[in-house]
Amino acid sequence: MSQPALTAQMQRLESRVGGMLFARSGTGVTPTDLGSYVLSTARSVLADVDEMMAGIRRLTQAVAVKGAIRVGGPPGLVVPLFVDSVAKHVGSAESTIDIDTHPTELIRKVLDGKLDFIVLEEMPGFRTPLPPPLRSSLVLSAPMFVAVSANHRLADSVDIDLRDLAEESWVLPPVSEIAEQLALQRACTQAGFSATIKYQVSDSVTTRALVHQGAVTLAKPMAREGSGVVIRNLKGTPITQEILLVWHQDSPLVGVAERAPASLLAAYAQLVDTNPLFARWWAEHQATPPTADTGRDSAP
């Protein structure tokens, strides 16, 4: 932590408690009486919190020990297909699915023992940080496409150059959900322009309506055409999406993690035909099952 950031944080703490926590001098800082009290009490409180969280994990993970599979991830068919595959591996008849577009919320639920596995759709260079207890496997890295109206001037193009979209208005999810905006701006900067993000929209129905009216958006690998919207390849593949499988190192299902990434990849294989562009890419690259890692991501 930098000195200015540390100073600012200490000032916020002192403002919160209503008094000086440290006495500052030319040789450094020492705790005041108030600071010594807060420090000793905080250590006791944090120890109680740690014990409480450990108890929560024991209770919630007890469900998994009995055979239930709990998986979280983004909207779509991939998570249900993955859950079914993993359930067959462990002989479980019970499974729960938690659909959430916010990676940070999914990560928190794995940390708290509420989910066994989560599927994350991430952008290279802008991944959501994973706390040390979590393990992950890079299951797939696939191209992002572009969606435009069927009446768009570039709708008949086989490949669209990103630079040809320099004057367009974009509609993308908020940065708080996924870093598509950051990945797009990085690619546009490399192409010599700055993208205009006119709309920040979370749901696909509104996004499609705006694209139909003239906006453009990034399309995920398995995005479908229809309702006046067409999907086109971006020349040179300037933007990709990474699919990660994440689990807790202390999960009762940690033994399943060795085969789980391959099961997730197989789920994607069942859906490649939803987008002919993705199907063609899949056939050309012959995606192979990844291996579970022991702390770092492993690519297929």
N, C-alpha and C positions, 0 to 999 in steps of 0.2 A: 504494500500500500504506500502511495506517495505521501510525503510530509503534508502537503496541503489537504489531501483527502482525509488523512488521519486527524488533522487539526479540526477540519469541518465536522467530522463524525463525533469527536469529543465535545465540540461546542453544542451539537444537537443533543447529546446525552446529558450534558450539564443543564441545558435548557429544559429537558424533559423532567429531570429530577428536581430542578429548582435550586441548585447550589453548585459550588465548585467541587469537582471530583479530584483535581490535581492542583498542587501548588507548583507554579513554574518559576524557575530561577535560571541563572546563567549556566548552571551545570547540568540542567535537566529538569525532570519533574518527579514529584513524590506524591503519594496519595494523601489527601486531606483526611480528617476523621470521617467525614461523610463518604469519601471515596473508599476508605478501608471497609466501612460498613457495607456499602453497595457491593464491593468486590466479594467479600466473604458470603453475603447473602445470595448473590447471583450464582456463585459456585454451587451452593446448596440447592437452589431452585433448578438450575440446569441439570444437576444430577437427578433430581426428581422427574424432570421432563424426559431425560434419557430412559429412565426406568419405565415411565409410562408408555413411551413409544415402543420399547421392547415388549411390554405386555400386550400392546395393541397388535404388534406383528405376530406374537405367539397365538393370539386369539383368532385373528383374521386368516393366518396361514393354516390354522387347524382345519379350515374348510378345504383347503387344497390337499391336505394330507388325506382327507376322506375321499378324494377323487374328483372334485370339481375343478374345471379349468376356467380361469378368469383372464380374459384378453381385452385390451383396449386398443383403439386406433382410430383412424379417420373414417369418414363415411364411405360406403361402397361395399362390394361383395367380397373383397379380399379377406377381411377379418373373419366373417362367418366361415368361409372356406378353410381358412387356416385353423380356426377353432375345431372344426370337424375333424381335420386331419390329426391334430395333436391329441384330441380326445380318443381317437381310435388307437393311437400309440400307447396311451396309458390305460386303456380300458375303461374310460370314464363315460358315464351316460349323462352327466351334468356339465353344463357349461354356461357361462355368463359373458356378455359382451358389453363393453362400455365405449360408446362412440363419442369422440371429443375432437374438436379441431385445434385445441390448444396443446401443443407438445409439453409445455411446462406442467399442466394439470395431469397429464398422463404419467409423466415422470414422477410427480409427487405421489401418485397413487401406487406406483411400484415401490417407491421408498417406504410408504406406509404399510406395505403388505396387502393392499386391497386388490392388486392385479398381479398375475403371474408373468405375463408377457405383454409388451406393448409394441405396436407397429408405428414407426415414425416416418413421415415423409419430410425429408430435409433437403436443404440446398447446400451444395458443396461450398465450403468457406464460411458458411453462416449456420452451422449446426447448433442446436440447443445443447448447452453444456450438460454433461452427465456427471452426477456425484460419484465419488470413488466406489461405493458399494455396488454400483450398477455395471453390468457387462453388456456388450453389444456385438452384433455382427452386421456387417454391410452386406445385405442380401442382393441388392440390385442397384445399378446406376444406369438410368435410362434417359433418353432425350426428352426435353419439353418441346411441345409444338406450339403453334399459334392458332387461335380461333378468330375468324373474321365472319362478317355477314356474307351470305351467298351473293349479295349484290355489291360487295366491296370491289374496288378497282383491282385488287390483287387476288380475288377469289379463284380465278382461273389459272393461277401460277402453280406449278408443281412444287417449286421451292421458293420461299420468300426470304430475301435478304433483310436482315434486321434493320439495315440503314434505310430501307424503303419504308419503314414504319416510323421514321423520325418525327413526322408531323402528326401522328395519330394520338388519340386520347385512349388511355389504357384503363381497364378496370381490373383490379387485383385484390386479394384478401388483405386485411390489415396486417401490418408487420408483427403485431402481437400474436398472431396465429401461426404464420409461416413466413419465412424470409424471401418470398418470391419477388417482392418489390426490390429488395436489396440485390438479389441475383440479377434481376432485369437491369437495374441501374448500372451495375458493374459491367454487364455485357454491352449496354448502350454506350457507356463511357469509352470502352475499348473500341467501339465502332465509330466514335467521334461525335456523339450527341447525348442529350439528356432526355429521358422519357418523361412524358407528361402523365402522371397518375391522377386522372380526373375523378375516378370513383374508387372507393375502398368498400368492397362488398364481401360478405362472408358466404352467402348462400348461392348455389349454382343457378337457381331459377332466375334470380334477379340479374346475375351476371350474364346469362344467356340473353335475357331481354335487352340488356344494354348493348351487347354485341350485335344483336339483331338490328338495333337502332343506329349502329355505326361505330361503336367502340371496338377495341381489340383487347384480347386477353391471352395469357399463357394457358396452354392446354396440357393437362397431365397425360402421361403415356397412354392411359386407357380411356381418355375422354371420347365421348360419342358425338358424331355429327347429328344434325337434325334440327327441326324447327327454324329453318332459315340460317343455320350456322354451319360453316364448314371448317375443317381442321387441315392445316397445311404444315409442311415441314419447314423448319428454319435452317437456312443454308449454313453449313459448317458446324451445326449443333453448338451454338454459343451458350446454351443453358441446359443443364441436366438436373435431374432429381435423384436423390439417394433414398433408398428404402432401407431402414434399419430395424432390426429386431432387438429389443432390450429386455433384460430380466435382472432380478436381484441375485447377487452371488450367494445369498443365504436362503433362497427360495426352496421349498420342499420339492419343486419340480426342476431344480437345477440339473438333474440328471437327464432331463428331456431336452435340455438346451443344445446338446450336441447334434440332435436330429431336427430340431425345430426350424433352424434357418432353411434347410432343404424343403421342409414342409411349406414354409411361407413362399419360397420360390415356386414350388409346384402350384400353389394357389394362384400366383400371377400367371403361370403358364396356362391355366384353365380359362383365363380372361383375355389373352392377347388378341383374340379375334374381334374384340369390341372396337378396336381402332386398326384399320388396315396399315397405317403408317407404323404403328407399334409392332404389329405382326411381322411386317417386313424387316424392321430393325431386329426383332427377336430372332428371326430365321437367319439373318446375316451374322449375328454375333453369337448365336448358339449359347445362350446363357446357361451356365453350369451351376450346380448347387454349391453354395459357400460352406465354409467350415466355421463352427462356433469358435470364438476367440476366448482369451483368458484376461482380457482387459483392454485390448486395442481392437479396432475394427479390422475385419478381414474381408477382402473384396473377392467377388466371384471371378 
